[in-house]
Amino acid sequence: MKAACPECGSTRLVRDYGHGELICGGCGYVMAERIMDLGPEWRAYDQEERDRRDRAGAPMTLTIHDKGLATVIDWRDRDSYGKGLTPERKAQVYRLRKWQLRARVYESLERNTAFALSEIDRMASQLGLPRDVREAAARIYRRAVESRMIRGRSIEAVASAALYAACRECGVPRSLEEVAEVSRARKKEIGRSYRFILRGLSLHLPPASPADYVPRLASELRLSGEVQSKAVEILREAAERGLVSGREPVGVAAAAVYIAAQMLGERRTQRQVAEAARTTEVTIRSRCTAICGSVKHLFFRG
């Protein structure tokens, strides 16, 4: 539970390490004195000086097959003072770097994991996914490896399925079609691996909501916040009438965005909306017909 100020109840707290005090950002009440500064004891004025004085490495991460705990020999042929190496020393460092890379991925399982995690990172970069989604995808893939679920299956398909599952788990709206576009596996194979992972790891992921796709679709189509609010309102009414369940969420969201844009005068064609949603115009027309027949009262409000 987050700490709160005993005077005003605000949770906006400020740590003043200069005076060693914990201060409420709302009323200025000093909640604690002589707090411990967990930062470094040295001071740096630029990034170069910070890198030179830093004595710790990067934090542990699941997105690297050895979790970032192994030694890394830098590709730049320079010493700790930034000076260039002699030709003899360059040759020695080159051999050390080569054998160090081989030692990091000595076993076949490590090579498998290293390749899969690099694929997850590549796809996540192309989809513009945040760091927590990449970490979740790496964790799901590692659990699949530990459960011996990778044998006989395509590494690309399982890695893509893990990334799609991580998107669902973190609430980041990405459809299976979008993942398949950046993957080296087919959509059908990814879907099969995704269902296999869900069963094997007993993952209980919440179903995707059409409202989650509305902000991204509106952003790609350059629509206003008013259109987004209207689209969410349309989806809420459609859900109450049972028009959302059993249908692809992104298609329903695209139809709601299209209807809201038409209502508020920010017209977009069905083709533009379909391209933004990675679906077909036929799907949008079908969903629009179903929604318009049930939520007519929204079109004449205000």
Phi and psi in degrees as GROMACS dihedral restraints (atoms count N, CA, C in turn):
[ dihedral_restraints ]
;  ai    aj    ak    al  type     phi  dphi    fc
    3     4     5     6     1   -74.5    20    10
    4     5     6     7     1   138.6    20    10
    6     7     8     9     1   -68.5    20    10
    7     8     9    10     1   149.5    20    10
    9    10    11    12     1  -133.8    20    10
   10    11    12    13     1   155.7    20    10
   12    13    14    15     1   -71.4    20    10
   13    14    15    16     1   131.0    20    10
   15    16    17    18     1   -71.6    20    10
   16    17    18    19     1   -15.2    20    10
   18    19    20    21     1   -88.0    20    10
   19    20    21    22     1   -53.1    20    10
   21    22    23    24     1  -112.6    20    10
   22    23    24    25     1    -9.2    20    10
   24    25    26    27     1    81.6    20    10
   25    26    27    28     1     4.9    20    10
   27    28    29    30     1   -71.8    20    10
   28    29    30    31     1   144.6    20    10
   30    31    32    33     1  -101.6    20    10
   31    32    33    34     1     5.9    20    10
   33    34    35    36     1   -87.5    20    10
   34    35    36    37     1    94.0    20    10
   36    37    38    39     1  -107.2    20    10
   37    38    39    40     1   144.8    20    10
   39    40    41    42     1  -120.3    20    10
   40    41    42    43     1   128.8    20    10
   42    43    44    45     1   -98.4    20    10
   43    44    45    46     1   111.1    20    10
   45    46    47    48     1   -97.7    20    10
   46    47    48    49     1    95.7    20    10
   48    49    50    51     1   -74.5    20    10
   49    50    51    52     1   -19.8    20    10
   51    52    53    54     1   -65.2    20    10
   52    53    54    55     1   -40.0    20    10
   54    55    56    57     1  -102.6    20    10
   55    56    57    58     1    -4.6    20    10
   57    58    59    60     1    68.6    20    10
   58    59    60    61     1    39.1    20    10
   60    61    62    63     1  -126.6    20    10
   61    62    63    64     1   149.1    20    10
   63    64    65    66     1  -106.6    20    10
   64    65    66    67     1   114.6    20    10
   66    67    68    69     1  -117.8    20    10
   67    68    69    70     1   142.2    20    10
   69    70    71    72     1   -75.4    20    10
   70    71    72    73     1   128.1    20    10
   72    73    74    75     1   -76.1    20    10
   73    74    75    76     1    -9.6    20    10
   75    76    77    78     1   -90.2    20    10
   76    77    78    79     1   -50.9    20    10
   78    79    80    81     1  -116.6    20    10
   79    80    81    82     1    -8.4    20    10
   81    82    83    84     1    86.2    20    10
   82    83    84    85     1     8.3    20    10
   84    85    86    87     1   -67.7    20    10
   85    86    87    88     1   132.2    20    10
   87    88    89    90     1   -84.0    20    10
   88    89    90    91     1   110.7    20    10
   90    91    92    93     1   -85.8    20    10
   91    92    93    94     1   -29.7    20    10
   93    94    95    96     1  -152.2    20    10
   94    95    96    97     1   151.1    20    10
   96    97    98    99     1  -122.4    20    10
   97    98    99   100     1   156.5    20    10
   99   100   101   102     1    57.3    20    10
  100   101   102   103     1    46.3    20    10
  102   103   104   105     1   -73.9    20    10
  103   104   105   106     1   155.0    20    10
  105   106   107   108     1   -86.6    20    10
  106   107   108   109     1   132.1    20    10
  108   109   110   111     1   -87.9    20    10
  109   110   111   112     1   114.8    20    10
  111   112   113   114     1   -89.6    20    10
  112   113   114   115     1     2.3    20    10
  114   115   116   117     1   -80.2    20    10
  115   116   117   118     1  -179.6    20    10
  117   118   119   120     1   -69.2    20    10
  118   119   120   121     1   156.5    20    10
  120   121   122   123     1   -86.0    20    10
  121   122   123   124     1    -3.5    20    10
  123   124   125   126     1  -106.9    20    10
  124   125   126   127     1   169.0    20    10
  126   127   128   129     1  -123.6    20    10
  127   128   129   130     1   139.8    20    10
  129   130   131   132     1  -130.5    20    10
  130   131   132   133     1   141.2    20    10
  132   133   134   135     1  -106.1    20    10
  133   134   135   136     1    -8.9    20    10
  135   136   137   138     1  -152.1    20    10
  136   137   138   139     1   170.9    20    10
  138   139   140   141     1   -66.4    20    10
  139   140   141   142     1   -36.0    20    10
  141   142   143   144     1   -64.0    20    10
  142   143   144   145     1   -42.6    20    10
  144   145   146   147     1   -68.7    20    10
  145   146   147   148     1   -34.2    20    10
  147   148   149   150     1   -64.9    20    10
  148   149   150   151     1   -44.0    20    10
  150   151   152   153     1   -64.7    20    10
  151   152   153   154     1   -35.4    20    10
  153   154   155   156     1   -71.5    20    10
  154   155   156   157     1   -35.1    20    10
  156   157   158   159     1   -89.7    20    10
  157   158   159   160     1   -15.9    20    10
  159   160   161   162     1   -66.7    20    10
  160   161   162   163     1   130.4    20    10
  162   163   164   165     1  -108.8    20    10
  163   164   165   166     1     1.3    20    10
  165   166   167   168     1  -118.4    20    10
  166   167   168   169     1   153.2    20    10
  168   169   170   171     1   -87.4    20    10
  169   170   171   172     1  -170.2    20    10
  171   172   173   174     1   -69.6    20    10
  172   173   174   175     1   154.9    20    10
  174   175   176   177     1   -67.4    20    10
  175   176   177   178     1   158.3    20    10
  177   178   179   180     1   -65.3    20    10
  178   179   180   181     1   138.4    20    10
  180   181   182   183     1  -140.0    20    10
  181   182   183   184     1   146.7    20    10
  183   184   185   186     1   -83.3    20    10
  184   185   186   187     1   -10.3    20    10
  186   187   188   189     1   -78.1    20    10
  187   188   189   190     1    -6.2    20    10
  189   190   191   192     1  -112.6    20    10
  190   191   192   193     1   139.5    20    10
  192   193   194   195     1   -61.6    20    10
  193   194   195   196     1   -30.3    20    10
  195   196   197   198     1  -100.0    20    10
  196   197   198   199     1    14.9    20    10
  198   199   200   201     1    62.0    20    10
  199   200   201   202     1    19.4    20    10
  201   202   203   204     1    75.4    20    10
  202   203   204   205     1    15.4    20    10
  204   205   206   207     1   -94.8    20    10
  205   206   207   208     1   -12.0    20    10
  207   208   209   210     1   -82.3    20    10
  208   209   210   211     1   162.6    20    10
  210   211   212   213     1   -73.6    20    10
  211   212   213   214     1   139.5    20    10
  213   214   215   216     1  -119.2    20    10
  214   215   216   217     1   123.2    20    10
  216   217   218   219     1   -92.9    20    10
  217   218   219   220     1   118.1    20    10
  219   220   221   222     1   -63.1    20    10
  220   221   222   223     1   149.3    20    10
  222   223   224   225     1   -77.1    20    10
  223   224   225   226     1   -17.9    20    10
  225   226   227   228     1   -77.7    20    10
  226   227   228   229     1   130.4    20    10
  228   229   230   231     1   -85.9    20    10
  229   230   231   232     1    70.0    20    10
  231   232   233   234     1  -137.1    20    10
  232   233   234   235     1   154.0    20    10
  234   235   236   237     1   -87.4    20    10
  235   236   237   238     1  -171.9    20    10
  237   238   239   240     1   -67.6    20    10
  238   239   240   241     1   -19.0    20    10
  240   241   242   243     1   -94.2    20    10
  241   242   243   244     1     2.0    20    10
  243   244   245   246     1    86.0    20    10
  244   245   246   247     1     6.4    20    10
  246   247   248   249     1   -86.3    20    10
  247   248   249   250     1   149.6    20    10
  249   250   251   252     1   -69.0    20    10
  250   251   252   253     1   152.2    20    10
  252   253   254   255     1   -89.0    20    10
  253   254   255   256     1   156.6    20    10
  255   256   257   258     1   -73.5    20    10
  256   257   258   259     1   159.4    20    10
  258   259   260   261     1   -55.6    20    10
  259   260   261   262     1   -39.5    20    10
  261   262   263   264     1   -65.0    20    10
  262   263   264   265     1   -42.8    20    10
  264   265   266   267     1   -67.9    20    10
  265   266   267   268     1   -35.7    20    10
  267   268   269   270     1   -60.0    20    10
  268   269   270   271     1   -44.0    20    10
  270   271   272   273     1   -64.0    20    10
  271   272   273   274     1   -39.4    20    10
  273   274   275   276     1   -65.9    20    10
  274   275   276   277     1   -44.5    20    10
  276   277   278   279     1   -65.4    20    10
  277   278   279   280     1   -35.9    20    10
  279   280   281   282     1   -61.6    20    10
  280   281   282   283     1   -43.8    20    10
  282   283   284   285     1   -66.2    20    10
  283   284   285   286     1   -41.1    20    10
  285   286   287   288     1   -62.3    20    10
  286   287   288   289     1   -42.0    20    10
  288   289   290   291     1   -64.3    20    10
  289   290   291   292     1   -41.3    20    10
  291   292   293   294     1   -64.1    20    10
  292   293   294   295     1   -46.8    20    10
  294   295   296   297     1   -72.9    20    10
  295   296   297   298     1   -30.9    20    10
  297   298   299   300     1   -66.1    20    10
  298   299   300   301     1   -39.7    20    10
  300   301   302   303     1   -64.7    20    10
  301   302   303   304     1   -39.4    20    10
  303   304   305   306     1   -66.5    20    10
  304   305   306   307     1   -37.7    20    10
  306   307   308   309     1   -69.3    20    10
  307   308   309   310     1   -31.4    20    10
  309   310   311   312     1   -67.9    20    10
  310   311   312   313     1   -31.8    20    10
  312   313   314   315     1  -121.8    20    10
  313   314   315   316     1    55.5    20    10
  315   316   317   318     1   -73.5    20    10
  316   317   318   319     1   -46.1    20    10
  318   319   320   321     1   -88.2    20    10
  319   320   321   322     1   158.5    20    10
  321   322   323   324     1   -66.0    20    10
  322   323   324   325     1   -34.5    20    10
  324   325   326   327     1   -64.8    20    10
  325   326   327   328     1   -37.8    20    10
  327   328   329   330     1   -67.5    20    10
  328   329   330   331     1   -39.2    20    10
  330   331   332   333     1   -64.3    20    10
  331   332   333   334     1   -40.7    20    10
  333   334   335   336     1   -58.9    20    10
  334   335   336   337     1   -50.0    20    10
  336   337   338   339     1   -65.3    20    10
  337   338   339   340     1   -41.2    20    10
  339   340   341   342     1   -62.0    20    10
  340   341   342   343     1   -43.0    20    10
  342   343   344   345     1   -66.5    20    10
  343   344   345   346     1   -43.8    20    10
  345   346   347   348     1   -63.5    20    10
  346   347   348   349     1   -42.7    20    10
  348   349   350   351     1   -68.0    20    10
  349   350   351   352     1   -34.0    20    10
  351   352   353   354     1   -67.6    20    10
  352   353   354   355     1   -34.8    20    10
  354   355   356   357     1   -66.2    20    10
  355   356   357   358     1   -42.8    20    10
  357   358   359   360     1   -61.0    20    10
  358   359   360   361     1   -42.8    20    10
  360   361   362   363     1   -65.3    20    10
  361   362   363   364     1   -39.7    20    10
  363   364   365   366     1   -64.4    20    10
  364   365   366   367     1   -47.8    20    10
  366   367   368   369     1   -65.8    20    10
  367   368   369   370     1   -40.1    20    10
  369   370   371   372     1   -63.7    20    10
  370   371   372   373     1   -36.1    20    10
  372   373   374   375     1   -66.1    20    10
  373   374   375   376     1   -41.8    20    10
  375   376   377   378     1   -67.8    20    10
  376   377   378   379     1   -31.3    20    10
  378   379   380   381     1   -88.7    20    10
  379   380   381   382     1    -5.9    20    10
  381   382   383   384     1    67.8    20    10
  382   383   384   385     1    40.6    20    10
  384   385   386   387     1   -88.9    20    10
  385   386   387   388     1   145.9    20    10
  387   388   389   390     1   -73.1    20    10
  388   389   390   391     1   174.2    20    10
  390   391   392   393     1   -65.0    20    10
  391   392   393   394     1   -38.5    20    10
  393   394   395   396     1   -65.8    20    10
  394   395   396   397     1   -30.3    20    10
  396   397   398   399     1   -69.0    20    10
  397   398   399   400     1   -39.6    20    10
  399   400   401   402     1   -64.3    20    10
  400   401   402   403     1   -42.0    20    10
  402   403   404   405     1   -63.7    20    10
  403   404   405   406     1   -41.9    20    10
  405   406   407   408     1   -64.8    20    10
  406   407   408   409     1   -40.5    20    10
  408   409   410   411     1   -64.2    20    10
  409   410   411   412     1   -42.1    20    10
  411   412   413   414     1   -63.9    20    10
  412   413   414   415     1   -38.9    20    10
  414   415   416   417     1   -65.2    20    10
  415   416   417   418     1   -43.1    20    10
  417   418   419   420     1   -64.3    20    10
  418   419   420   421     1   -41.9    20    10
  420   421   422   423     1   -65.6    20    10
  421   422   423   424     1   -40.8    20    10
  423   424   425   426     1   -63.1    20    10
  424   425   426   427     1   -38.9    20    10
  426   427   428   429     1   -63.8    20    10
  427   428   429   430     1   -37.7    20    10
  429   430   431   432     1   -65.4    20    10
  430   431   432   433     1   -38.4    20    10
  432   433   434   435     1   -66.0    20    10
  433   434   435   436     1   -44.8    20    10
  435   436   437   438     1   -64.1    20    10
  436   437   438   439     1   -29.3    20    10
  438   439   440   441     1   -87.1    20    10
  439   440   441   442     1     5.3    20    10
  441   442   443   444     1    59.0    20    10
  442   443   444   445     1    43.3    20    10
  444   445   446   447     1  -100.8    20    10
  445   446   447   448     1     1.2    20    10
  447   448   449   450     1   -91.6    20    10
  448   449   450   451     1   -24.0    20    10
  450   451   452   453     1   -61.7    20    10
  451   452   453   454     1   131.9    20    10
  453   454   455   456     1    80.2    20    10
  454   455   456   457     1     7.0    20    10
  456   457   458   459     1  -122.9    20    10
  457   458   459   460     1   155.5    20    10
  459   460   461   462     1   -69.5    20    10
  460   461   462   463     1   131.7    20    10
  462   463   464   465     1   -62.3    20    10
  463   464   465   466     1   -42.0    20    10
  465   466   467   468     1   -62.3    20    10
  466   467   468   469     1   -40.2    20    10
  468   469   470   471     1   -67.6    20    10
  469   470   471   472     1   -44.1    20    10
  471   472   473   474     1   -67.5    20    10
  472   473   474   475     1   -39.9    20    10
  474   475   476   477     1   -63.7    20    10
  475   476   477   478     1   -40.5    20    10
  477   478   479   480     1   -66.3    20    10
  478   479   480   481     1   -40.3    20    10
  480   481   482   483     1   -64.5    20    10
  481   482   483   484     1   -38.6    20    10
  483   484   485   486     1   -65.2    20    10
  484   485   486   487     1   -38.5    20    10
  486   487   488   489     1   -67.3    20    10
  487   488   489   490     1   -40.6    20    10
  489   490   491   492     1   -65.6    20    10
  490   491   492   493     1   -40.4    20    10
  492   493   494   495     1   -64.4    20    10
  493   494   495   496     1   -37.6    20    10
  495   496   497   498     1   -66.3    20    10
  496   497   498   499     1   -37.4    20    10
  498   499   500   501     1   -61.9    20    10
  499   500   501   502     1   -42.9    20    10
  501   502   503   504     1   -65.7    20    10
  502   503   504   505     1   -40.8    20    10
  504   505   506   507     1   -67.3    20    10
  505   506   507   508     1   -38.2    20    10
  507   508   509   510     1   -90.0    20    10
  508   509   510   511     1    -0.7    20    10
  510   511   512   513     1    73.0    20    10
  511   512   513   514     1    26.3    20    10
  513   514   515   516     1   -97.5    20    10
  514   515   516   517     1   116.3    20    10
  516   517   518   519     1   -73.3    20    10
  517   518   519   520     1   105.5    20    10
  519   520   521   522     1  -139.1    20    10
  520   521   522   523     1   128.2    20    10
  522   523   524   525     1   -82.8    20    10
  523   524   525   526     1   165.8    20    10
  525   526   527   528     1   -64.4    20    10
  526   527   528   529     1   -33.2    20    10
  528   529   530   531     1   -63.4    20    10
  529   530   531   532     1   -40.4    20    10
  531   532   533   534     1   -66.6    20    10
  532   533   534   535     1   -39.9    20    10
  534   535   536   537     1   -65.8    20    10
  535   536   537   538     1   -40.4    20    10
  537   538   539   540     1   -65.5    20    10
  538   539   540   541     1   -30.0    20    10
  540   541   542   543     1   -63.9    20    10
  541   542   543   544     1   -34.6    20    10
  543   544   545   546     1   -99.0    20    10
  544   545   546   547     1    -3.6    20    10
  546   547   548   549     1   -91.3    20    10
  547   548   549   550     1   160.8    20    10
  549   550   551   552     1   -95.3    20    10
  550   551   552   553     1     7.6    20    10
  552   553   554   555     1  -112.5    20    10
  553   554   555   556     1   160.0    20    10
  555   556   557   558     1   -78.3    20    10
  556   557   558   559     1   156.6    20    10
  558   559   560   561     1   -60.4    20    10
  559   560   561   562     1   -41.3    20    10
  561   562   563   564     1   -62.7    20    10
  562   563   564   565     1   -40.9    20    10
  564   565   566   567     1   -68.5    20    10
  565   566   567   568     1   -37.4    20    10
  567   568   569   570     1   -65.4    20    10
  568   569   570   571     1   -43.9    20    10
  570   571   572   573     1   -62.0    20    10
  571   572   573   574     1   -39.6    20    10
  573   574   575   576     1   -65.7    20    10
  574   575   576   577     1   -42.3    20    10
  576   577   578   579     1   -67.4    20    10
  577   578   579   580     1   -35.3    20    10
  579   580   581   582     1   -63.6    20    10
  580   581   582   583     1   -45.6    20    10
  582   583   584   585     1   -66.0    20    10
  583   584   585   586     1   -35.9    20    10
  585   586   587   588     1   -65.3    20    10
  586   587   588   589     1   -40.5    20    10
  588   589   590   591     1   -66.1    20    10
  589   590   591   592     1   -42.3    20    10
  591   592   593   594     1   -59.3    20    10
  592   593   594   595     1   -44.1    20    10
  594   595   596   597     1   -69.9    20    10
  595   596   597   598     1   -45.8    20    10
  597   598   599   600     1   -67.8    20    10
  598   599   600   601     1   -36.0    20    10
  600   601   602   603     1   -98.9    20    10
  601   602   603   604     1     0.1    20    10
  603   604   605   606     1    54.9    20    10
  604   605   606   607     1    46.2    20    10
  606   607   608   609     1   -83.4    20    10
  607   608   609   610     1   130.9    20    10
  609   610   611   612     1  -114.4    20    10
  610   611   612   613     1    88.0    20    10
  612   613   614   615     1   -92.9    20    10
  613   614   615   616     1   139.6    20    10
  615   616   617   618     1   -67.3    20    10
  616   617   618   619     1   145.3    20    10
  618   619   620   621     1   -65.2    20    10
  619   620   621   622     1   145.9    20    10
  621   622   623   624     1   -67.9    20    10
  622   623   624   625     1   138.5    20    10
  624   625   626   627     1  -100.3    20    10
  625   626   627   628     1   137.4    20    10
  627   628   629   630     1   -58.9    20    10
  628   629   630   631     1   -31.3    20    10
  630   631   632   633     1   -64.4    20    10
  631   632   633   634     1   -24.4    20    10
  633   634   635   636     1   -67.2    20    10
  634   635   636   637     1   -25.6    20    10
  636   637   638   639     1   -86.6    20    10
  637   638   639   640     1   -14.4    20    10
  639   640   641   642     1   -62.1    20    10
  640   641   642   643     1   -49.6    20    10
  642   643   644   645     1   -58.1    20    10
  643   644   645   646     1   -41.4    20    10
  645   646   647   648     1   -69.6    20    10
  646   647   648   649     1   -40.7    20    10
  648   649   650   651     1   -63.8    20    10
  649   650   651   652     1   -43.5    20    10
  651   652   653   654     1   -64.1    20    10
  652   653   654   655     1   -35.9    20    10
  654   655   656   657     1   -67.4    20    10
  655   656   657   658     1   -43.8    20    10
  657   658   659   660     1   -65.5    20    10
  658   659   660   661     1   -32.8    20    10
  660   661   662   663     1   -90.6    20    10
  661   662   663   664     1     0.0    20    10
  663   664   665   666     1    57.3    20    10
  664   665   666   667     1    52.9    20    10
  666   667   668   669     1  -103.6    20    10
  667   668   669   670     1   157.4    20    10
  669   670   671   672     1   -77.4    20    10
  670   671   672   673     1   168.7    20    10
  672   673   674   675     1   -66.4    20    10
  673   674   675   676     1   -27.1    20    10
  675   676   677   678     1   -64.4    20    10
  676   677   678   679     1   -39.4    20    10
  678   679   680   681     1   -64.7    20    10
  679   680   681   682     1   -40.5    20    10
  681   682   683   684     1   -60.8    20    10
  682   683   684   685     1   -45.4    20    10
  684   685   686   687     1   -62.5    20    10
  685   686   687   688     1   -41.5    20    10
  687   688   689   690     1   -66.2    20    10
  688   689   690   691     1   -39.5    20    10
  690   691   692   693     1   -63.8    20    10
  691   692   693   694     1   -41.7    20    10
  693   694   695   696     1   -63.8    20    10
  694   695   696   697     1   -38.6    20    10
  696   697   698   699     1   -63.8    20    10
  697   698   699   700     1   -41.9    20    10
  699   700   701   702     1   -63.1    20    10
  700   701   702   703     1   -42.8    20    10
  702   703   704   705     1   -65.1    20    10
  703   704   705   706     1   -37.0    20    10
  705   706   707   708     1   -62.5    20    10
  706   707   708   709     1   -44.5    20    10
  708   709   710   711     1   -66.2    20    10
  709   710   711   712     1   -39.3    20    10
  711   712   713   714     1   -66.1    20    10
  712   713   714   715     1   -36.7    20    10
  714   715   716   717     1   -65.9    20    10
  715   716   717   718     1   -38.2    20    10
  717   718   719   720     1   -64.8    20    10
  718   719   720   721     1   -26.1    20    10
  720   721   722   723     1   -97.8    20    10
  721   722   723   724     1     9.7    20    10
  723   724   725   726     1    73.1    20    10
  724   725   726   727     1    26.1    20    10
  726   727   728   729     1   -93.3    20    10
  727   728   729   730     1    -3.7    20    10
  729   730   731   732     1  -100.6    20    10
  730   731   732   733     1   -39.9    20    10
  732   733   734   735     1   -64.3    20    10
  733   734   735   736     1   138.7    20    10
  735   736   737   738     1    83.8    20    10
  736   737   738   739     1     0.2    20    10
  738   739   740   741     1  -118.6    20    10
  739   740   741   742     1   154.5    20    10
  741   742   743   744     1   -63.8    20    10
  742   743   744   745     1   123.4    20    10
  744   745   746   747     1   -58.9    20    10
  745   746   747   748     1   -40.6    20    10
  747   748   749   750     1   -67.6    20    10
  748   749   750   751     1   -31.9    20    10
  750   751   752   753     1   -68.3    20    10
  751   752   753   754     1   -41.7    20    10
  753   754   755   756     1   -65.8    20    10
  754   755   756   757     1   -41.6    20    10
  756   757   758   759     1   -63.3    20    10
  757   758   759   760     1   -40.6    20    10
  759   760   761   762     1   -63.7    20    10
  760   761   762   763     1   -40.2    20    10
  762   763   764   765     1   -64.5    20    10
  763   764   765   766     1   -41.9    20    10
  765   766   767   768     1   -64.7    20    10
  766   767   768   769     1   -40.0    20    10
  768   769   770   771     1   -65.6    20    10
  769   770   771   772     1   -41.1    20    10
  771   772   773   774     1   -62.9    20    10
  772   773   774   775     1   -45.3    20    10
  774   775   776   777     1   -63.8    20    10
  775   776   777   778     1   -45.2    20    10
  777   778   779   780     1   -63.4    20    10
  778   779   780   781     1   -39.7    20    10
  780   781   782   783     1   -65.1    20    10
  781   782   783   784     1   -40.0    20    10
  783   784   785   786     1   -65.5    20    10
  784   785   786   787     1   -39.2    20    10
  786   787   788   789     1   -66.3    20    10
  787   788   789   790     1   -37.9    20    10
  789   790   791   792     1   -98.1    20    10
  790   791   792   793     1    11.7    20    10
  792   793   794   795     1    80.2    20    10
  793   794   795   796     1     8.0    20    10
  795   796   797   798     1  -101.5    20    10
  796   797   798   799     1    70.6    20    10
  798   799   800   801     1   -68.7    20    10
  799   800   801   802     1   135.2    20    10
  801   802   803   804     1  -132.9    20    10
  802   803   804   805     1   145.9    20    10
  804   805   806   807     1   -76.2    20    10
  805   806   807   808     1   160.4    20    10
  807   808   809   810     1   -64.3    20    10
  808   809   810   811     1   -31.9    20    10
  810   811   812   813     1   -66.4    20    10
  811   812   813   814     1   -42.2    20    10
  813   814   815   816     1   -61.6    20    10
  814   815   816   817     1   -44.0    20    10
  816   817   818   819     1   -66.7    20    10
  817   818   819   820     1   -40.5    20    10
  819   820   821   822     1   -64.2    20    10
  820   821   822   823     1   -39.3    20    10
  822   823   824   825     1   -67.5    20    10
  823   824   825   826     1   -38.2    20    10
  825   826   827   828     1   -67.0    20    10
  826   827   828   829     1   -34.6    20    10
  828   829   830   831     1   -91.3    20    10
  829   830   831   832     1    -2.4    20    10
  831   832   833   834     1    56.2    20    10
  832   833   834   835     1    43.6    20    10
  834   835   836   837     1  -133.1    20    10
  835   836   837   838     1  -169.4    20    10
  837   838   839   840     1  -107.9    20    10
  838   839   840   841     1   158.5    20    10
  840   841   842   843     1   -65.4    20    10
  841   842   843   844     1   -32.1    20    10
  843   844   845   846     1   -62.5    20    10
  844   845   846   847     1   -41.4    20    10
  846   847   848   849     1   -62.4    20    10
  847   848   849   850     1   -43.9    20    10
  849   850   851   852     1   -64.5    20    10
  850   851   852   853     1   -42.4    20    10
  852   853   854   855     1   -63.5    20    10
  853   854   855   856     1   -40.9    20    10
  855   856   857   858     1   -63.6    20    10
  856   857   858   859     1   -45.1    20    10
  858   859   860   861     1   -68.6    20    10
  859   860   861   862     1   -36.0    20    10
  861   862   863   864     1   -64.2    20    10
  862   863   864   865     1   -40.6    20    10
  864   865   866   867     1   -62.5    20    10
  865   866   867   868     1   -43.3    20    10
  867   868   869   870     1   -67.1    20    10
  868   869   870   871     1   -41.1    20    10
  870   871   872   873     1   -71.7    20    10
  871   872   873   874     1   -44.3    20    10
  873   874   875   876     1   -63.4    20    10
  874   875   876   877     1   -30.4    20    10
  876   877   878   879     1   -75.1    20    10
  877   878   879   880     1   -15.5    20    10
  879   880   881   882     1  -112.0    20    10
  880   881   882   883     1   -22.6    20    10
  882   883   884   885     1  -122.1    20    10
  883   884   885   886     1    42.8    20    10
  885   886   887   888     1   -61.3    20    10
  886   887   888   889     1   -30.4    20    10
  888   889   890   891     1   -64.2    20    10
  889   890   891   892     1   -22.2    20    10
  891   892   893   894     1   -72.2    20    10
  892   893   894   895     1   -25.1    20    10
  894   895   896   897     1   -76.0    20    10
  895   896   897   898     1   -18.4    20    10
  897   898   899   900     1  -114.0    20    10
  898   899   900   901     1    11.9    20    10
  900   901   902   903     1   -84.3    20    10
  901   902   903   904     1   135.3    20    10
